Amino acid sequence: MLTLTPKELTDREIYKLLIGSIIPRPVAVISTLTETGVVNIAPFSYFSIVSTNPTVVSVSVQRANGQLKDTARNVLESKEAVVHILDEDNVTLANETAAPLAPDTSELTRAPFDLVDSTLIKTPGLKQAKVRFETSLYQHVPIFDQEQVTADLLLLKIEAFQIEDTIYEEGKIDPRKLAAVSRLAGNDYATIGEITTIARPLN
């Protein structure tokens, strides 16, 4: 077994180890609004569930040279965002939103998503997503490397679930109909594939 420590690796090498081993990763496609009302859209695979009560999910946004990414800055300013689950029907469009654009240029110029009004927050959602969460900022946790902030951990409280009728049956989401897409390393994604059922022990 090979043993490596972060101290002996470059940031790039650490990144490759993490994204190559922690797989598959769910992807959040997040829409936010700038102060001037420009819609920003970006995908994030550093994304997970935190708590059901309160209903909180997490998204970690890495900084570039110590500077806030557009999504993190917009969330910190507006205190809200819409989180969408990446699926097979929107993965190509979502991939276009990863392009480096100026903060005042909407990713809609590259990825023509259809916007839909949210019910409880100002930020619009993306019609092409089968699942979206209207969220408010629950907590911001800056991640430090010594004295420099290198990432922004956003804890987002779900205020409303928006779920497409066709994938929701008897209180459950059908994973086949959702057809979520997960992130691997490099330019690779994965679909649901084979599903294995293993009952949890009761005692």
C-alpha positions in Angstrom: 0.0 0.0 0.0 1.4 3.4 -1.0 1.5 6.0 1.7 1.5 9.7 0.8 1.1 12.8 2.9 -0.2 16.2 1.7 3.1 17.8 2.7 5.0 15.9 0.1 2.5 16.6 -2.7 1.7 19.6 -4.8 -1.8 21.1 -4.7 -2.4 19.6 -8.2 -1.4 16.2 -7.1 -3.6 16.3 -4.0 -6.5 17.5 -6.2 -6.0 14.5 -8.6 -5.9 12.1 -5.7 -9.1 13.4 -4.2 -11.2 13.6 -7.4 -9.9 10.2 -8.5 -10.7 8.4 -5.3 -13.8 10.1 -4.0 -16.1 8.9 -6.7 -18.8 9.1 -7.9 -19.6 12.6 -6.7 -23.1 14.1 -7.0 -23.1 17.4 -8.9 -25.0 20.5 -7.9 -25.7 23.0 -10.7 -26.2 26.3 -8.8 -27.9 29.4 -10.0 -27.4 32.7 -8.2 -28.0 36.4 -8.9 -25.5 39.2 -8.9 -26.3 42.5 -7.2 -27.3 43.8 -10.7 -29.6 40.9 -11.4 -27.3 38.9 -13.7 -28.0 35.1 -13.5 -24.9 33.1 -12.7 -24.8 29.3 -13.2 -22.0 26.9 -12.2 -21.6 23.2 -11.5 -20.0 21.9 -8.3 -19.1 18.3 -7.4 -17.9 19.2 -3.8 -21.5 18.8 -2.8 -23.4 16.7 -0.2 -26.2 16.4 2.4 -25.5 17.8 5.8 -28.7 17.5 7.8 -32.4 16.7 7.4 -33.4 18.8 10.4 -32.6 21.6 9.6 -32.7 20.6 5.9 -29.2 21.6 4.9 -26.8 20.7 2.0 -23.2 21.7 1.6 -21.3 23.1 -1.3 -17.6 23.9 -1.2 -16.4 26.5 -3.6 -12.6 26.6 -4.2 -11.0 30.1 -4.5 -8.8 31.1 -7.4 -5.6 32.9 -6.1 -7.5 33.8 -3.0 -10.4 35.4 -4.9 -14.0 34.5 -4.3 -15.7 32.6 -7.2 -18.8 34.2 -8.6 -21.2 31.7 -7.0 -19.8 32.1 -3.5 -19.7 35.9 -3.8 -23.3 36.0 -5.0 -24.5 33.7 -2.2 -22.8 35.8 0.4 -24.4 38.9 -1.0 -27.9 37.7 -1.7 -28.1 35.0 1.0 -29.8 32.6 -1.4 -29.3 30.2 -4.4 -31.1 27.5 -6.3 -29.4 24.0 -6.3 -30.2 21.7 -9.2 -29.3 18.0 -9.5 -27.3 17.2 -12.6 -29.0 14.6 -14.8 -28.6 13.0 -18.2 -30.9 15.5 -19.9 -29.0 18.6 -18.7 -25.4 17.5 -18.4 -24.3 18.9 -21.7 -25.8 22.3 -21.0 -24.4 22.3 -17.5 -20.9 21.5 -18.7 -21.0 24.7 -20.7 -21.5 26.7 -17.5 -18.1 25.7 -16.3 -16.5 28.1 -18.8 -14.6 31.0 -17.2 -16.7 34.1 -17.9 -16.6 37.6 -16.4 -18.8 38.1 -13.3 -21.2 40.3 -15.2 -21.6 37.9 -18.1 -24.3 35.2 -17.6 -23.6 31.6 -18.4 -26.9 31.7 -20.2 -25.0 33.2 -23.1 -23.3 29.8 -23.5 -25.9 27.4 -22.1 -29.4 28.4 -23.1 -31.3 27.1 -20.0 -34.9 28.1 -19.6 -35.4 30.1 -16.4 -38.4 29.5 -14.1 -39.4 31.6 -11.1 -38.8 30.3 -7.7 -41.7 30.2 -5.2 -39.9 31.5 -2.0 -36.7 33.2 -3.2 -35.8 35.8 -5.8 -33.2 33.6 -7.6 -34.7 31.8 -10.6 -34.3 28.1 -11.3 -33.5 26.1 -14.4 -36.4 24.4 -16.1 -34.4 21.6 -17.5 -33.5 20.2 -14.1 -35.9 17.5 -12.7 -35.0 18.4 -9.1 -34.1 21.8 -7.7 -33.8 23.2 -4.2 -34.7 26.8 -3.3 -32.1 27.6 -0.6 -31.1 30.3 1.8 -27.6 30.7 3.3 -27.5 28.9 6.6 -23.8 29.3 7.4 -20.6 30.4 5.6 -17.4 28.6 6.7 -14.2 30.0 5.3 -11.5 27.3 4.9 -8.0 28.5 5.7 -4.5 27.4 4.7 -2.6 29.2 7.4 -3.8 32.8 7.0 -5.2 32.6 3.5 -8.8 31.5 2.7 -8.6 28.8 0.0 -12.2 27.7 -0.1 -15.7 28.8 1.0 -17.9 26.1 2.5 -21.5 27.1 2.0 -24.2 25.5 4.1 -27.5 26.0 2.3 -30.9 25.5 4.0 -33.5 24.1 1.7 -36.6 26.3 1.8 -38.6 24.5 -0.9 -38.2 21.3 -3.0 -39.2 21.5 -6.7 -39.6 18.0 -8.1 -40.8 16.9 -11.5 -44.0 14.9 -11.2 -42.9 12.1 -13.5 -40.0 11.1 -11.2 -41.9 11.3 -7.9 -43.9 8.3 -6.8 -45.4 7.4 -3.3 -43.1 9.9 -1.5 -39.9 8.7 -3.3 -37.8 9.8 -6.2 -37.3 7.1 -8.8 -33.5 7.0 -9.5 -33.9 5.6 -13.0 -36.3 8.4 -14.0 -34.2 11.1 -12.4 -31.1 9.7 -14.2 -28.7 11.7 -12.1 -25.1 12.1 -13.5 -22.1 12.0 -11.2 -18.6 13.4 -11.5 -15.5 11.3 -11.8 -12.0 12.6 -12.5 -10.8 14.6 -15.6 -13.6 15.1 -18.1 -15.4 11.9 -17.1 -19.0 11.5 -15.8 -20.9 8.4 -14.8 -24.6 7.5 -14.9 -26.5 5.4 -12.4 -25.7 2.0 -13.8 -26.5 -1.2 -11.9 -28.4 -0.8 -8.6 -27.7 -3.2 -5.7 -30.0 -3.6 -2.8 -28.6 -4.6 0.6 -30.8 -4.4 3.7 -29.3 -2.8 6.8 -28.9 -4.9 9.9 -31.7 -4.3 12.5 -29.7 -5.3 15.5 
